[in-house]
Amino acid sequence: MIQLPQEFTDRIRVQLDGEYEQFLRSCEQESCAGLRVNTQKLSVEDFLAITPFELTPVPWTDNGFYYRREEPVTRHPHYFAGLYYIQEPSAMLPASLLPVVPGDTVLDLCAAPGGKATELSSRLRGEGLLVANDVSASRAKALLKNLALWGAKNCCVTAEAPQRLLEEFGCFFDKILVDAPCSGEGMFRRDRRLIESWRERGPEQYAVLQKEILSCAVQMLKSDGYLVYSTCTFSEAENEDVIGEILRCFPEMELCRIPMRDGFAPGRSPCEKCVRLWPHRVNGEGHFAALLHRRADASRDANTMKSDSATGRETEQTPCGESASAEEMYDRNRQADLTADMPPEVSKFLNLLPEQLRKGCRYAQIGEQCLLVPAYGLPKGLRYLRSGIPAGTLKRGRFEPSQALAMLFDADSYPNVLNLSSGDVRATRYLKGETVDLEAGDPPAENGWTLVCADGFALGWGKCADGRIKNKYYPGWRMQA
């Protein structure tokens, strides 16, 4: 039986009034399992037509589904092809609320491990720019893998404090997502280690950090931009009080009403337009989400200093638009001819990329590393863990394509392909790092780099020689026995 802190249950009893006993019963129930379809690679309808799993729609997002825990979703080739992401159903809400459109500049400020960043990438459709940041470089390792697996092209990954991003980017982003670090109350039944963490560091300590993070985010948001703030906690100190303080300190910000769905609960004043998800009301964990808009007619006096009680520091409030705009930073000349600066060995290979994938990129090389980076003049003073796509390496005049580059292709966009059925045992063997033999009935494969696919979707590279595919699948991604 779950042992909840007395201070926590006393507060929840007041918050929920007559629903408290229902909430307690929900804490003893098994949490839900969900996956979200990668609509950058295929439509939801096409995914449902090929998946073997029994799925039920998540009501608050178009591409989210519940699955039964006994389903082997993380051992299916479609998972390794990046066709879906395993994500707790309530956690799918925040990214679905941010009105991202292709061409936007988007910041995911607390992005690891990548559930929300991958969805934002899908919504950009390969246009614009996604900056996925996490202050912890170690946590960002999962973020790097998930974005590569997803086939995210126009993105960079940074490991910086929000204040550093503000200093370098200024007021640059059309859309920002802040899924803030929190006390984790909404996840107690899913991860009971969070209960002990809550006892050591309660909501009040997190609220200070959340106000600092959100204050920086607001100052990076362009005029007429939108920002989603979310947590997985029930605490009003971390939710309504944080939003209320931001609204007071930044009068140009306004709350937008989030559509109410069955089971959603509104926040308390001044956050009646926000939503809170309770596990006894919805099939998901606890969550809070607010959608904020920066009014287009808002302005500030750049020469005034005021005490920003959201951060506890004296800060100079600068008007939006003082920093370089996305249009000014976009390098149209450099992206016009992707292969102009490439060695011939590299350009021969990268010219195979579909035109829509070449669009908006420019080539860069650091030593042996060949990169396809977003065509933006990004600030140079930040710690980048990734900028664009690591396309491969150039060694002794030979170009070797990367695993991340493979995830940009499919069976129709690369000339030399071994396209296996996801039920073919060779697909599993390939994912475990084994050599794959061509069989009678397979289309002939030329010697050289071969794209290994499952049901038409890329898994990775192999090197074909005389009817055998030498495995070049990235060792760190292999399916474990």
N, C-alpha and C positions, 0 to 999 in steps of 0.2 A: 504493500500500500504506500502511495506517495505521501511523504511527510513534508507539508508545506510550512514555511515560517509563520508563526503566530501573527507577527506584524503585518505580513502580506495578507493573510486570510481576513484579519480584522478590517483592513482597508477595502478588500474586494467585496466583503459583505455589505459595506456601505455603498460602494459603487453599483452593485447589482441588485440590491434590495431583495425583491422576491425571487430573483433568478439564482440566488447564491447556491442553493442545493443542487440545481441542475449543473452549475459550473463545476462543483466538486465531483459530481458523478462523471463528468466529461474528462476530468483529470486522470481517471482510472482506465479510460478507454484507450485503445491503440490509436496512434496518430495515423493520418492518411498519407498515402504515397502518391506522388504525381510526376508527370513528365510533360514537357512543353515542346511542341513541334518546331523545327527550324524552318520557318516559312521562307527563308532566304534560299533554301535548297529545293523545297517542294511545297505544294499546297497541302493544307490540312486534308482535303478530300483525297489527294493522291497518297498521302501517308496512310490514311485509314484503309485505303484499298490494298496496301501491301503489308501492313503490320500484322503479325500473328496474334497480338495481344488483345485481350478483352478490356476495352477502355470505356470510361464514362466521362462526359464533358465536365470541366470545372466551370461553374456558372459565370464567373467574373472575367474570363478571358477567352478569346476565340480559339486559341491554339493550345490550351491546357487540358490535360486529362488525368483522371484518377486511374491507377492500375492496381491489380491485386498483388500483394507482397510476394506471393509465391511465383509470380511471373519472372523469368530470368532476363529482365530488361537490360541489365548492364553486361550481359554476356552474348548479346545478339549483334551480328555484324552491323545492323542499322545504327546501333549506339556508337560503334567505332567509326562509322561514316559521318557522324555528327548530325544525324537526322532528328535527334531529340536530346533534351537536357533533363536530367533528373532534378526536380525542384519541388519543394514543399508547396502545396497548392495555394496557401494564403500568400506566400512570398511572390507569387506571380502577379499580384495586384499592382504594386507600385509602378513597375515598368509599363504596364498596360494603361495606366492613367496619364503618363507623360505624352503629350500630343506631338510625337516626333514625326517629321516628314523628311523624305530624301532631300539632301542638301544642307540640312541643319548642322550646326556645330553643337555637339552634345558632350556633357561632362557627367560621368558616373563617379562621384567623389569618394565613395567608400565601396569599391567595386568587388573585392575578393569575396568568394571564389569565382564569380563570373555569371551567376544566374541572370542577373538583371542586365549586365553589360552585353551578354549574348543576344538578348531580346532587343535591346536598343540598336545593336548592330544590324539585326534583321530588318528593323523598321527604317533604317537609313538606306537600305537597298544598294549599298556600294557607293553612295554619293554623300558628300559632306565629310565630317570628321567626328570620330568618337575618341575622347580622352578617358581612359579607364584608369583610375588612380586608387591606390591603397597605400596608406602610410607605412605598412609593414611589407618589406620586400619578400620576406619568407611566405606570407600569406598570398602574395601576388604570384607565386609560382603556379598555383592552381589556376589563377586567372589567365596567365600566359597560355597554358595548355588548353583551357576551355575555349578561348578566343580562336586559337589556331585550329582546333578540332571543328569549330563552328564554321570555319571558312571566312572569318572576319578579315576584311582587307584594309579598309580605310580607318585604321585605329592606331593609337599608340598607348602604351602602358607606362605609367609613372608611379614612383614610390616617393611621395612627398607629403608634407603636412599641408593642409588647406591654405594656410597663410602664404606658403611659398608659391603655390599655384596662383594665388591672387596677385602676388607681387610680379610674377612673370607674365601672366595672361591678361590681367586687368579685367575689364568688362567685355568679355569675348563670346560667351556662349548663348545660343538660342534656347537651349533646354538643359536643365540640370536635375540629376537625381541624387538625393541624399538619403541613403538607407543607413541611418546613423547607428553607430555602436550604442548598445543599450544594455539594460539589466537583464533582458531575456526572459521576462516573466511569461510571455506568450509561448515559450518553448519548453517550459518546465517538464511537461509530460513526455516530450520528445528526447530531452537530454537532461537528466536529473542532476548532472554535475553543475548545471547552472544554478541550482538551488543554493549550493554551498557558496558559489561565487556571489550570489545575491546577498547572502548573509555577510560576506566580507566587504562588499562594495555595493551599496544600495543605490536606488534611483537618484538620490540627490547628487551623488558624485558624478553620475553620468550626465545629468541635466546641465551641469556647468560645461562639460565638453561638447554636448550637443549644441548649446547656444553659440559656442565659439565656431564650430564647424558650419552651422547654418548661416551665421553672420558672414563668414567668408564666401559662402556659396551665393548669397544674395548679391554681394558686391561683384561677383563674376557674371551675373545674369544681365543680358542686354535688355534694353527697353522693349516692351511687349513680349518678353520671354516668359517661359513657364518653368516652375520648379516643383518637384514632388519631394516631400519630406515624409519618411516612413520609419517606423520602429517595429520590433516584435515584442513590445511590452504593453501592459495595461496601465502603467503608471501615468497619472495626469501630470506629475511633475516633469516627466520626460516627453509628454505629448502636448496637451493643451497649454501648459505653462510656457513651454519653449516657443510654441507658435505665437502665443499672446505677446511674449517679450519681443519677438522679431517684428510683429506687426506694429508694436509701439515704437521700436527703434528705427524702423524703415517704413514710414507712412506711404511710400510709393507702392508697397506690396499689398495685395488684396487676396483674400481666399476665394477660390472657385468652388462651386457646389459639385460634389462627387455624386453621381446618380446612385440612389439607394436601391439595392437588390435585396431579395429575400434573405433575411438573416443578418443583414448589416445593421449596425447601431450607429447613431450620430455621436459626435463628440459633444462635450459640454461647452458652455460659453467660454470663450468667443469662437469656438470651433464646431458650431452646429453643422457647418458645411463639410466637415471632415467625416471619415468613417472609421469605426473600430470593428474588428472581427473577433468574436468570442468563440471558443471551441465548442461550446454547448449550443451555439446558434447556427454554425456553418460547419461543413466538413473540411476543417483546416485548423491551423494553430492560431494563436492570438496575434493580431496585427493592428497597426494604426497607420492611416495615410492621410496626408493633407496635400492639396494641389493649390499652389500659389502662383499669382500672375503679377508681373511688374508692369504697371500701367504705362502706356505709351507716352502719355503727356507728363510723366514724372520727371523731375529734375532736382538737383541738389546744388548748393553753393559750394564750389570747390575750395573756397578760401576759408571756410569755417571749420573750426575744430569743435567737436562735441564729445561728451562722454558716452561711449557706446556701452550701455549696461548689459547688452547681450554678450559682450566679450570681457567686460570689466576693465577695458583699456581706453585711453584717449586715442581716437583714430581720426584721421583726416578723411572726410567724406567727399569722394570725387565723383563728378557726374559721369553717368554711363556714356560710353562712346569716346572717352579720352584715349583709350588704348587703340591699337591697330585693329581694324575691323577684319572679319573673316574674308571679306572681299579683297582687302588690301594684302592680306597674308597669303591668299591663294595664288600660286605660282602658275599662271596659265601658260606661259612660254615654256617652262620646263616640262610640263606634262603633255605638251602637244605631240612630241615625238619621244616615246618612252625609251626607245633603243638608241637614241642619238649618242649617248655617252658610254655605251656598253662595249666591252670586248666582244668580238664576233662570236666566240664560243658561247657567250651568255645570250646575246641577242638572238642567235639561231634558235635557242630553246624557248626563250620568253616570248618570241614572236608567235609561238603556238597558243599563247593565252588568248581566250576570247576577248573581243574588243571591249566589252563592258567591264572586264577585269583590268584591262590596261588603262582604261580611262581614269583620270584623276590620280595616277601614280607617277612618280619619277624614280629614276634609278640612282642608287648610291652604293659605294663599295668601301668597306673598312677592312683592309688587309685581304684575306681570302673570302670574307663574308660579303655576299651580294644581297642587296636589300631593295625592296619595292616600298617606298615610303610615301605617305600622303603628300600631295602637292601643296603643302602649306609651309610657310616660313615659320616653323615652330620655334618657341623660345629655346635658347641654347643653354640656359643656366639651370635646367632641371635634370633630375635623375630619371633617365628613360631606361626601362627594362626592355622595351620593344618599341620600335617606331615603324609601323607598317608591317610588311611580310618579310621574314627572313627567307629569301628566295632560294638560297643554296650557297655552295662554296665553289670557288675557282682554284683548282689545284693543278699546278704543272700543265696549264693549258686545257684542262678538262673541267667542264661544269658538272657539278653533282647537285641535282635539285633537292630541296628540303622536303620534310614531311609536311610543313605548313603550306608549301606551294602545291603539293598534291591535293590538299583539301579544297583548292580553288577550282579544280577540274572535275569533270564527270566523264562518263563513257562516250559521250557525243562530242566532247571538246578536245580530246587528245587522240592522236592518230594511232598509237600502239597500245592496245588495251586487252587485258584479260578480264572479261566481265563474268564473274561467277554468280550463280544463284546464292542467295543468303543461306539456303539450306544445304549447299554443297560443302562437304566436310573440308574441302581444300580452303574455303574461306576462313574457317576456324584455324586450320593449320597455319595459314599465312599470318593471321593475327597473333599466333603464338611464336612467330619468328622462324618457321620452318620453310624449307625449299618447297616450291610447288611445281609439279609436273603438268605439262600440257597433255590432254587426253584426246582421243578420237572424238571428233565433233566440235572441238574448240576451233574458233577461227584462227588462221595462221598468224603467228606473232613474229615480227622482225626482231633480229638480235639488237639488243640495246635497252635503253630505259623503257620500261613497260608500266603502265598505270593499272594496278590491280583494283578492281571494283567489285561491289556486291550489289546486285540488282540495279546496276547502272551508276552507283554512287561510289566515289573514290574512297579507298581505304589507305593506299600508300603506294610506294614505288617497289619495283623489282627490276632485276637486270636479266633479260632473256638471253639465253645462249643455248642453241641446239635443242630446243624443246623443253628446257627447264628454266624456271624463274628463280634466280637467286634472290633471297629475301633481303630487301632494303627497308623494311618497316622499322620505324624508330623504336629502338629497344625500350625506352622509357614508357612507351604506350602499349606494350604488348599485353595480350590477354594472359592472365595468370592461370596456371594449370589447376 
